[in-house]
Structures are given as structure tokens and as C-alpha cells.
Amino acid sequence: MPRTKEQYAQMRDASNQKIRTAAIRLFAEKGFAATNIQDIAESAGISMGLMYRHYPSKDVLVSSLLESAMEGNKDIIQSMESDGDPREIFDNLASEIYRHMTDDDSNFVSLMLLITQGLMSKSLIDCGALIDLDIQTLKAGEKLIRRGQKAGVFGEGNPKEMIVCFFSCIQGLVMMKSALGEYFQMPDAGVMTAFLYRSQK
């Protein structure tokens, strides 16, 4: 019985996800230069022909992965710039990060490592765009903390230093999880945000 268009679409989506998952893991483990398109195809369990139908080059694949990552950052910025309750926004963000960090099927850790390595080595395509987006994220967080301080929700301190500390904590946790393996213990979402809030004493 011939396959339907929907079935073909599902097959394309499934093979695309295999490629992206394999690429993120290999790039994070081996680096960009040491990973070639054949490595990714073999790890994904697909043919080179199918690989090239999805992504004609490694650069195209990397750009697609980074675009997805940047969309995630844009969502964070949008949330921080909303009129929502500052504490609720940070609690939701920390909970979402906790979920990704503790989900064995999530590519979050590998993608974060990939971006960190690329930024440090200046080897990523659109490196400048990523840095600009990171700065926008920090500025949005800084404004949100300042708003929370005015509302009496957040504790005293320099908002810029506080938001840098928050995201540095996340980046550090990603690196520690990668290095420590099973010994790593992901802190509860509340631990990640506790330093932000005003003491209730």
C-alpha cells in the first residue's frame, strides 16, 4: 500500500530530528572542525543521500541549529519584556531550564555546549548575531529585575550583576553536567532563583 503525503512528511520530520540530534551531540563532543557530514549521517543512522537532501552542507545544518537556539532566546526576551509578574517570569524560566536539564531526551545541554564552544573559539557562523542576542537577553533581564526591585519582590543589588550571575549559573551548570556525568546533581529551580528574591525575615 503506497504511503500518504502525511506519512512521508512524518518520515522527513523523523529523519530531520535524527540528524539534528546527532549533529548537536557530535559538535558538542568533538567540535565543529573534527565533525564532518558523514560522521553525522552515520550517527543518525541515515544514508548520505538523505543527509544531503535535508542539509546540503555542514554550514547549512549549523545555521539551522543556531537559528533554533536564537528563537529560544527571543522567546525568553519576549517573556522578560512582558507585563507579567517578575517573580513568576523568573520562576517559570528556571522551571523550564530545570526540565530541560533533567530530561535525558533533551538536546539543551549539548546545544548550550555547542554555542559556548563556538563563541569562545569564534568559529560559529553568525557569531556576532549570537552575542548581540545574548546582550539583548541580559538587558531585558536587567530591566525585569529592576522592575521587580521597585515592586519589592527582588532583593537589593545591581540588576546588571544579578542577571549576569543568573545566566552564568545556568551556563556553569551545563558545563558541570557535561563534565561530571552521573555525579552531577541539578539544583532545584528554586535554588537557581533564591538569590534574587527579598528575604521574608
Secondary structure, DSSP 8 states (H G I E B T S, - for coil): ----HHHHHHHHHHHHHHHHHHHHHHHHHH-STT--HHHHHHHHT--HHHHHHH-SSHHHHHHHHHHHHHHHHHHHHHHHTSSS-HHHHHHHHHHHHHHHHH-TT--HHHHHHHHHHHHHHT-STTHHHHHHHHHHHHHHHHHHHHHHHHTT-B-SS-HHHHHHHHHHHHHHHHHHHHHHGGG-----HHHHHGGGB----
